[in-house]
Amino acid sequence: MGVAAGPIRVVVAKPGLDGHDRGAKVIARALRDAGMEVIYTGLHQTPEQIVDTAIQEDADAIGLSILSGAHNTLFAAVIELLKERDAADILVFGGGIIPEADIPPLKEKGVAEIFTPGATTASIVEWVRANVRQPAEA
């Protein structure tokens, strides 16, 4: 993650068969209202579609919302595809119904942060600002 001009660009995605998108839309709006450019992919996206969108849109980060229980598979697939496509500099974070015990293994796989129910939009915006597009050390 280097220094880039313009607002932070975040792809917000709903991977898999989960059809509940209210939380993703709330996060997308909060990031947008905080001055970020948000690309919302809509429901039922495959990991390939999400990574394609992130690369095409020159995204700085991908935010995944997963409520279906497939978080271990879907996060890992997105991370692996980013690596395969030389786009591992795109930060991946997410949230949803994710058991606490699953969070450390997800972070070991490369997920930067997981937000569970009860996380505030302000805390998510603050985290994105603090962790996406960090200036290179001089």
C-alpha positions, 0 to 999 in steps of 0.5 A: 500500500503506497501513497495515492492521490484522491479518496480511499476506494473501497469495494463492499461486497456480499459473497456467496448465497447470503441475501441479507445486505442491510449491514453491507449497505449501512457500511457502504453509506458510512464509508461514503459519508466519510469521504471514501469512494465506495463500489457496492457489488450487490448480492451473490458475488463470487470471489472471482467477481469481487476480485475482478471488481477490486482490480478494475476499480483500482480499489485500496480495500475490499470489505466483505459482509458474510452472514451465511457461515461460509466466512472461512471459505469465502475470505480465503478464496478472495485472499488467494485470488488477490495473491494470484493476480498480483493484487495482494496490496488490496487490504481485505476486511469484513464483518458479519456473523463470525464466531470469535474462535474463527477470527484468529485463523482468518487473520492468519490467512491475511484478513486485516480486520473482522467486525462483529455485530455491535461494531459501530460505523464510526469504529469501522470508518476510523479503522479504514482511515488508519489502516488503508493506504498508509504512507510509505516510510521515508 
